[in-house]
Structure formats: structure tokens, C-alpha cells
Amino acid sequence: MQRATFDTNVFVSALTHAGASARLLKLAEDLAFDLQLSQPILDETAEVLARDFGWTKERTDQARLVLSSISQRVLPHVELDVIERDPDDNRILECSQASKSDYIVTADKDLLDLKTYAGAAIVKPGEFLAVLQQRAR
């Protein structure tokens, strides 16, 4: 089974808009791949939803429960400093490395510019959706 680590922007997009990210979250729920999640990614997702979208604590707590229920919890074992411009991006790399993810799914240019990290291909949500659809055939 393929393993994937989602960037915070993918979770936020999935929870606030229809589109590729939302479809990917549904596929994770349907066990089409193993979604990997660390506490720092979960915390940042809740923070962005509250700050940028006005979600209440109750609503962000519900999102935390949903995301936790459809993912495998990862405890990163190293602290990375690969991306200096946005240190939060390093939390994505840490989760991916610790979980031995096959894919990092993001819309973040700094991460996409890496193309790969620790064996994981770094792709946009639409690209990962295409990979999953191709494998399902």
C-alpha cells in the first residue's frame, strides 16, 4: 500500500473546498492509500482553519478527530532544517521521512522545488490523484 504525507495546505484545502484535495481525503478514508500524519501537521492545520477561516474550537476539534481517524499517526524522530524560508515545511519532511512515505502531497512551491525527499516523490494533489487512479485500473 502506498504511503503519503499531506502538507497542511492540502488538508486545509480538502476541508474547505471541493476539488482534488477533498477527493484525496475521501480516498484516504476509503483506504486507497495510507495517509501519514504527525501532531505538528495536525496542530498547524487546526491553527490555519481557525485563523484564516474562522473555524471555532469545536469545529477544529472535530476536524482533528476526522483526520486522526483516517490516518496513521507518525512520531518524527529527527528535526530537520532543509527549508529555511518556511521552517514549518520541515515538519512535512520529518513526517514523510519517519513514515517512509512514497509521496509528499503539497501545493507549496518550496517543497515542490525539491521534487523528492528521502525517497518520497513530491507532487501536487492533482498529480497524486492521477497516480491513484492509474493504479486502480
DRENRO-146290 format. One record per residue (C-alpha): residue number from 1; x negated, y, z. Coordinates in steps of 0.25 Angstrom, whole numbers, plus 5000, padded with zeros to 4 digits. Layout:
BEGIN
+-----+------+------+------+
| pos |   c1 |   c2 |   c3 |
+-----+------+------+------+
| NUM |    X |    Y |    Z |
...
+-----+------+------+------+
This chain:
BEGIN
+-----+------+------+------+
| pos |   c1 |   c2 |   c3 |
+-----+------+------+------+
|   1 | 5000 | 5000 | 5000 |
|   2 | 4995 | 5014 | 4996 |
|   3 | 4992 | 5023 | 5008 |
|   4 | 4994 | 5038 | 5006 |
|   5 | 4991 | 5050 | 5015 |
|   6 | 5000 | 5063 | 5012 |
|   7 | 4996 | 5077 | 5014 |
|   8 | 5004 | 5086 | 5023 |
|   9 | 5009 | 5093 | 5011 |
|  10 | 5015 | 5080 | 5005 |
|  11 | 5023 | 5077 | 5018 |
|  12 | 5028 | 5091 | 5019 |
|  13 | 5032 | 5091 | 5004 |
|  14 | 5039 | 5078 | 5006 |
|  15 | 5047 | 5083 | 5018 |
|  16 | 5051 | 5096 | 5012 |
|  17 | 5053 | 5094 | 4997 |
|  18 | 5057 | 5083 | 4987 |
|  19 | 5046 | 5078 | 4978 |
|  20 | 5034 | 5069 | 4977 |
|  21 | 5030 | 5070 | 4991 |
|  22 | 5044 | 5067 | 4996 |
|  23 | 5045 | 5055 | 4987 |
|  24 | 5031 | 5050 | 4992 |
|  25 | 5036 | 5051 | 5007 |
|  26 | 5048 | 5043 | 5003 |
|  27 | 5039 | 5033 | 4996 |
|  28 | 5031 | 5032 | 5009 |
|  29 | 5044 | 5029 | 5017 |
|  30 | 5047 | 5018 | 5007 |
|  31 | 5033 | 5012 | 5010 |
|  32 | 5028 | 5015 | 4995 |
|  33 | 5014 | 5018 | 5002 |
|  34 | 5008 | 5020 | 5016 |
|  35 | 5009 | 5035 | 5020 |
|  36 | 4998 | 5038 | 5030 |
|  37 | 5000 | 5049 | 5040 |
|  38 | 4991 | 5056 | 5051 |
|  39 | 4996 | 5064 | 5063 |
|  40 | 4989 | 5077 | 5057 |
|  41 | 4996 | 5076 | 5044 |
|  42 | 5010 | 5073 | 5051 |
|  43 | 5007 | 5085 | 5060 |
|  44 | 5003 | 5094 | 5048 |
|  45 | 5016 | 5090 | 5041 |
|  46 | 5025 | 5094 | 5052 |
|  47 | 5018 | 5107 | 5054 |
|  48 | 5019 | 5111 | 5040 |
|  49 | 5034 | 5107 | 5040 |
|  50 | 5037 | 5115 | 5052 |
|  51 | 5028 | 5127 | 5048 |
|  52 | 5031 | 5128 | 5033 |
|  53 | 5045 | 5122 | 5032 |
|  54 | 5051 | 5126 | 5046 |
|  55 | 5054 | 5112 | 5050 |
|  56 | 5058 | 5110 | 5064 |
|  57 | 5050 | 5101 | 5074 |
|  58 | 5061 | 5091 | 5073 |
|  59 | 5060 | 5091 | 5058 |
|  60 | 5045 | 5089 | 5058 |
|  61 | 5046 | 5079 | 5069 |
|  62 | 5056 | 5071 | 5060 |
|  63 | 5046 | 5072 | 5048 |
|  64 | 5035 | 5067 | 5057 |
|  65 | 5043 | 5055 | 5060 |
|  66 | 5047 | 5052 | 5046 |
|  67 | 5033 | 5054 | 5041 |
|  68 | 5027 | 5045 | 5052 |
|  69 | 5037 | 5034 | 5049 |
|  70 | 5033 | 5033 | 5035 |
|  71 | 5018 | 5034 | 5036 |
|  72 | 5007 | 5027 | 5043 |
|  73 | 5000 | 5035 | 5054 |
|  74 | 4985 | 5037 | 5052 |
|  75 | 4975 | 5042 | 5062 |
|  76 | 4964 | 5048 | 5055 |
|  77 | 4950 | 5044 | 5061 |
|  78 | 4942 | 5055 | 5055 |
|  79 | 4943 | 5070 | 5054 |
|  80 | 4940 | 5075 | 5040 |
|  81 | 4935 | 5089 | 5035 |
|  82 | 4936 | 5087 | 5020 |
|  83 | 4945 | 5098 | 5016 |
|  84 | 4940 | 5111 | 5023 |
|  85 | 4950 | 5121 | 5017 |
|  86 | 4962 | 5114 | 5024 |
|  87 | 4958 | 5105 | 5035 |
|  88 | 4972 | 5099 | 5036 |
|  89 | 4969 | 5092 | 5023 |
|  90 | 4959 | 5084 | 5030 |
|  91 | 4970 | 5077 | 5039 |
|  92 | 4975 | 5071 | 5026 |
|  93 | 4962 | 5065 | 5022 |
|  94 | 4960 | 5060 | 5036 |
|  95 | 4973 | 5053 | 5036 |
|  96 | 4970 | 5047 | 5022 |
|  97 | 4956 | 5042 | 5026 |
|  98 | 4961 | 5036 | 5039 |
|  99 | 4973 | 5029 | 5032 |
| 100 | 4965 | 5025 | 5020 |
| 101 | 4975 | 5031 | 5011 |
| 102 | 4975 | 5029 | 4996 |
| 103 | 4981 | 5042 | 4993 |
| 104 | 4982 | 5056 | 4999 |
| 105 | 4994 | 5064 | 4994 |
| 106 | 4994 | 5079 | 4994 |
| 107 | 4997 | 5092 | 4987 |
| 108 | 4985 | 5098 | 4993 |
| 109 | 4974 | 5103 | 4984 |
| 110 | 4962 | 5101 | 4993 |
| 111 | 4966 | 5087 | 4995 |
| 112 | 4969 | 5084 | 4980 |
| 113 | 4956 | 5090 | 4976 |
| 114 | 4949 | 5079 | 4984 |
| 115 | 4956 | 5069 | 4975 |
| 116 | 4952 | 5057 | 4984 |
| 117 | 4948 | 5055 | 4998 |
| 118 | 4943 | 5043 | 5006 |
| 119 | 4949 | 5034 | 4995 |
| 120 | 4963 | 5041 | 4994 |
| 121 | 4967 | 5048 | 4981 |
| 122 | 4973 | 5062 | 4984 |
| 123 | 4985 | 5064 | 4976 |
| 124 | 4997 | 5073 | 4975 |
| 125 | 5011 | 5068 | 4979 |
| 126 | 5016 | 5066 | 4965 |
| 127 | 5003 | 5058 | 4961 |
| 128 | 5005 | 5049 | 4973 |
| 129 | 5020 | 5047 | 4969 |
| 130 | 5015 | 5043 | 4955 |
| 131 | 5005 | 5033 | 4961 |
| 132 | 5016 | 5027 | 4970 |
| 133 | 5026 | 5026 | 4958 |
| 134 | 5015 | 5019 | 4949 |
| 135 | 5012 | 5009 | 4960 |
| 136 | 5027 | 5006 | 4962 |
| 137 | 5028 | 5002 | 4947 |
+-----+------+------+------+
